[in-house]
C-alpha cells in the first residue's frame, strides 16, 4: 500500500507538469511564431516480487512478478509544424514558409534564432537597421546586421537608372531605318537625390529574402538577403524566452540555407506573420484527459489511505 501511495503521487506530479505544458500552449495561442509543446512520460523502476523460477514439475515459469513504482516526465517535445499565415499592415512584417529560422544578434554578439518575423526598421543616424521589437539586430546571410545605408541606396539607384535608361533607349530604336519609334518621347531623367531620406515603407522584401528599395519610380535590389538557417535536429533547440532559440549540441550547428547544399530552401512572405501552431480544441481535450488522470491518481491515494485505515482498525 505504501508503494501505491508513492506511485500515485508520481502520477499526480507528472500530470501537473502535463497541465503546466498545456496551459503554456493556451497562453501563447496568439504569440507570433510560437511552437507548441507536448509532455512525454516514462515509467520509473520496477520492483521484482518473484523472479522467473520453475514450477513444482521443474518447468520454467513463463513470467515473473514485477510491480511498477510510478511515472516521471521523460521530455517536453517541441512541435515545429507550420503556423497559420496572418496578414499584417506592417511592411517590415515577414513570415517564413518552410523549415528556416531568422538569425538574431543577441546580447554580447551571440547568434540566436526565431520564427517571429514581427520586425521593425530602427533609425540609425541616416540609415535604417532591421531589428526585433526588443531592438536586437536581424542578421543577413553573412551574419551581419541588415542595414540599409543611404549612400549605398544612392549608388544602387544610379546603377539601376542607367540600366533602365539603356533599356528605354533600346526600345525607342525599333524601326528598320534606326529612327526613333516615338520621336516625341522625352528621355527619362534621374531623380534628384540631394535631399533623399530613407523611408521604411519604400523597402520591399521578395520571396527569396532579398531586400529592395523603391525610389524615383524604380524598384532596385540592395544586394542584401535575410539569413535563414535550419538544424539537423530542430527538437534539440533550447528555448530562452522572447520567442528565441539557442543552438545546442543536441540540435547541431545552424545550417545556412544560402551556403549549405541539399537543404530545401524556405520562402519569405512580406506583410504576413506566422501565427502559433496551437490548436485550441486539441489542447482542451488534452486538458480534460490530464485532469481526469490527476483525479484518478488522487483517488488511488485516498483508496490506499482507506485501506491503511482499515488495517489499523483491526486492533480494535
C-alpha positions in Angstrom: 0.0 0.0 0.0 2.9 2.3 0.7 4.0 1.7 -2.9 0.6 2.7 -4.2 0.8 6.0 -2.3 4.1 7.0 -3.8 3.2 5.7 -7.3 0.0 7.7 -7.4 1.9 10.7 -6.1 4.4 10.5 -9.0 1.4 10.3 -11.3 -0.1 13.5 -9.9 3.3 15.2 -10.3 3.5 14.1 -13.9 0.0 15.2 -14.7 0.7 18.6 -13.1 3.6 19.0 -15.5 1.3 18.0 -18.3 -1.2 20.6 -17.3 1.5 23.2 -17.0 2.6 22.5 -20.6 -0.9 22.7 -21.9 -1.6 25.9 -20.0 1.6 27.4 -21.6 0.4 26.4 -25.0 -3.0 28.0 -24.5 -1.4 31.2 -23.0 0.6 31.5 -26.3 -2.2 30.8 -28.7 -1.8 34.3 -30.2 2.0 34.6 -29.9 3.7 35.1 -33.2 5.9 32.2 -34.2 5.2 30.2 -31.1 5.6 26.4 -31.4 3.5 24.2 -29.2 5.0 21.6 -26.7 3.9 18.1 -25.7 4.8 16.4 -22.4 6.0 12.8 -22.7 6.2 10.3 -19.8 8.0 7.1 -18.9 7.7 4.6 -16.1 10.1 4.5 -13.1 11.8 1.4 -11.6 10.1 -1.9 -11.2 10.3 -4.0 -8.0 10.6 -7.7 -8.5 8.3 -9.6 -6.2 9.1 -13.0 -7.7 11.7 -14.0 -10.3 11.0 -16.3 -13.2 11.6 -19.7 -11.5 10.4 -23.2 -12.2 7.2 -24.9 -11.3 6.9 -28.0 -9.0 7.4 -30.1 -12.1 10.7 -28.4 -12.9 9.2 -26.5 -15.9 10.2 -22.8 -16.2 7.5 -20.2 -15.4 6.7 -18.0 -18.4 6.7 -14.7 -16.5 8.0 -13.1 -13.4 6.1 -10.8 -10.9 7.1 -7.2 -11.0 5.3 -4.1 -9.8 5.9 -0.6 -11.1 6.9 2.3 -8.8 5.4 5.2 -10.7 6.0 7.6 -13.6 8.0 10.7 -14.4 8.3 13.2 -17.2 10.8 12.0 -19.8 10.7 15.0 -22.1 8.8 18.0 -23.3 8.9 17.9 -27.1 8.7 20.9 -29.3 6.3 20.7 -32.3 7.6 22.7 -35.2 4.7 22.4 -37.7 3.9 25.4 -39.9 1.7 28.0 -38.3 -1.1 29.9 -40.0 -0.1 32.9 -42.2 -1.6 36.1 -40.7 -2.0 39.3 -42.8 -0.2 42.3 -41.3 -0.3 46.0 -42.3 3.4 46.4 -41.4 5.8 46.5 -44.3 8.6 45.1 -42.1 6.5 42.1 -41.0 7.7 38.8 -42.6 6.8 35.2 -42.3 8.8 32.1 -43.1 7.2 29.3 -45.2 9.5 26.3 -44.6 11.9 24.9 -42.0 14.1 28.0 -41.7 14.8 30.4 -38.8 15.7 34.0 -38.8 19.1 34.8 -37.2 19.1 37.5 -34.4 22.0 39.2 -32.8 21.7 38.7 -29.0 23.5 40.2 -26.1 27.2 40.0 -26.4 27.0 39.2 -30.1 25.6 35.7 -29.6 23.5 34.5 -32.6 20.0 33.4 -31.7 17.2 32.1 -33.8 13.5 32.8 -34.1 10.4 32.2 -36.2 8.8 35.5 -35.1 9.1 37.9 -38.0 7.5 40.9 -36.4 10.4 43.2 -37.1 10.8 47.0 -37.4 13.1 49.4 -39.1 15.1 51.3 -36.4 16.7 54.7 -37.3 20.5 54.6 -37.1 21.5 58.2 -38.0 20.7 58.5 -41.7 20.4 54.7 -42.1 17.8 52.1 -41.2 18.5 48.8 -39.4 16.1 45.9 -39.2 15.5 44.9 -35.6 13.2 42.9 -33.4 10.7 44.6 -31.1 13.4 44.4 -28.4 16.0 46.2 -30.6 18.1 43.1 -31.5 19.5 43.3 -35.0 18.3 40.9 -37.6 21.2 39.2 -39.5 21.8 38.7 -43.2 23.3 35.7 -44.9 26.8 36.9 -44.0 25.9 37.1 -40.3 25.9 40.9 -40.3 23.0 43.2 -39.3 20.7 44.2 -42.1 21.5 47.8 -42.5 20.0 50.0 -45.3 22.7 52.5 -45.9 21.7 55.8 -47.5 24.9 56.2 -49.5 24.5 52.6 -50.9 20.9 53.3 -51.9 22.1 56.3 -53.9 24.7 54.2 -55.6 22.4 51.3 -56.4 19.7 53.8 -57.7 22.2 55.3 -60.1 23.2 51.9 -61.4 19.5 50.9 -61.7 18.6 54.1 -63.5 21.4 53.6 -66.0 20.2 50.1 -66.8 16.6 51.4 -67.1 17.8 54.3 -69.4 19.7 51.8 -71.7 16.6 49.6 -72.0 14.4 52.7 -72.7 16.7 53.9 -75.4 16.8 50.4 -76.9 13.0 50.3 -77.0 12.9 53.6 -78.9 15.0 52.3 -81.8 12.9 49.5 -83.2 12.3 51.0 -86.7 14.2 49.3 -89.5 15.9 52.5 -90.5 17.1 53.1 -86.9 14.9 56.1 -86.3 13.0 56.6 -83.1 9.7 54.8 -82.9 8.4 57.7 -80.9 10.4 60.9 -81.7 8.3 63.0 -79.3 9.2 60.8 -76.3 11.2 62.6 -73.7 14.2 60.8 -72.4 13.8 60.0 -68.6 15.9 61.9 -66.2 17.4 60.8 -62.9 15.6 61.8 -59.8 17.2 64.5 -57.6 18.9 62.7 -54.7 20.4 65.7 -52.9 17.7 65.7 -50.2 16.8 62.0 -50.3 15.8 60.5 -47.0 15.2 56.8 -46.4 11.6 55.8 -45.9 10.9 52.3 -44.4 7.6 51.9 -46.4 9.7 52.1 -49.6 11.6 48.9 -48.7 10.2 45.7 -50.1 11.2 42.1 -49.4 10.9 39.4 -52.1 10.1 35.7 -51.6 13.8 34.8 -51.6 14.6 37.2 -48.7 16.1 39.8 -50.9 15.7 43.5 -49.9 14.7 46.0 -52.5 14.2 49.8 -52.4 11.7 51.9 -54.4 12.9 55.4 -55.4 12.4 57.7 -58.4 9.9 55.3 -60.0 12.3 52.4 -59.9 12.5 49.4 -57.6 16.0 48.0 -57.4 17.8 45.4 -55.2 20.2 46.4 -52.4 22.3 43.2 -52.6 21.3 42.0 -49.1 19.3 39.0 -48.1 17.8 37.6 -44.9 19.9 34.9 -43.3 17.7 31.8 -43.0 19.0 28.7 -41.1 18.0 25.1 -40.5 19.0 22.5 -38.0 19.6 18.8 -38.2 17.5 18.2 -35.1 15.2 21.1 -34.6 13.8 19.5 -31.5 17.1 20.0 -29.7 16.9 23.8 -29.8 16.9 25.5 -26.4 14.1 28.0 -25.7 15.3 31.1 -23.9 12.2 33.2 -24.0 11.0 36.1 -26.2 10.3 33.6 -29.0 14.1 33.0 -29.3 16.0 29.7 -29.6 19.7 28.8 -29.0 21.6 26.2 -30.9 22.8 23.3 -28.7 24.8 20.1 -29.2 21.5 18.2 -29.5 20.3 20.5 -32.3 23.6 20.6 -34.1 25.0 23.9 -35.6 22.9 26.2 -37.7 23.0 25.4 -41.4 22.8 28.5 -43.6 20.3 27.9 -46.4 22.3 30.1 -48.8 25.6 28.1 -48.4 24.5 24.5 -47.4 23.8 22.1 -50.1 20.9 19.7 -50.0 18.5 21.9 -48.0 15.0 22.6 -49.1 15.1 26.4 -49.0 12.4 28.4 -47.2 10.5 31.3 -48.7 9.5 34.6 -47.1 6.2 36.5 -47.3 6.2 40.2 -46.7 3.2 41.7 -44.9 2.5 38.4 -43.2 3.2 36.9 -39.7 3.3 33.3 -38.8 0.8 32.6 -36.1 1.2 29.9 -33.4 0.6 26.3 -34.3 -1.5 25.7 -31.1 -4.9 24.1 -31.8 -7.2 25.1 -29.0 -9.6 22.2 -29.5 -6.7 19.7 -29.2 -5.4 21.4 -26.1 -8.8 21.5 -24.4 -9.1 17.7 -25.0 -5.6 17.1 -23.6 -6.5 19.3 -20.6 -9.6 17.2 -19.9 -7.5 14.0 -20.2 -4.8 15.3 -17.9 -7.4 16.5 -15.3 -9.1 13.1 -15.2 -5.7 11.3 -14.9 -4.9 13.6 -12.0 -8.2 12.8 -10.3 -7.6 9.1 -10.8 -4.2 9.3 -9.2 -5.6 11.2 -6.3 -8.3 8.6 -5.9 -5.6 5.9 -5.7 -4.1 7.8 -2.8 -7.3 8.1 -0.9 -8.1 4.4 -1.6 -4.6 3.4 -0.2 -5.2 5.7 2.8 -8.6 4.0 3.5 -7.0 0.6 3.1 -4.3 1.5 5.7 -7.0 2.9 8.0 -8.9 -0.4 7.7 -5.8 -2.3 8.6 -5.2 -0.1 11.6 -8.7 -0.6 12.8 -8.2 -4.4 13.1 -6.7 -3.8 16.5 -10.0 -2.6 18.0 
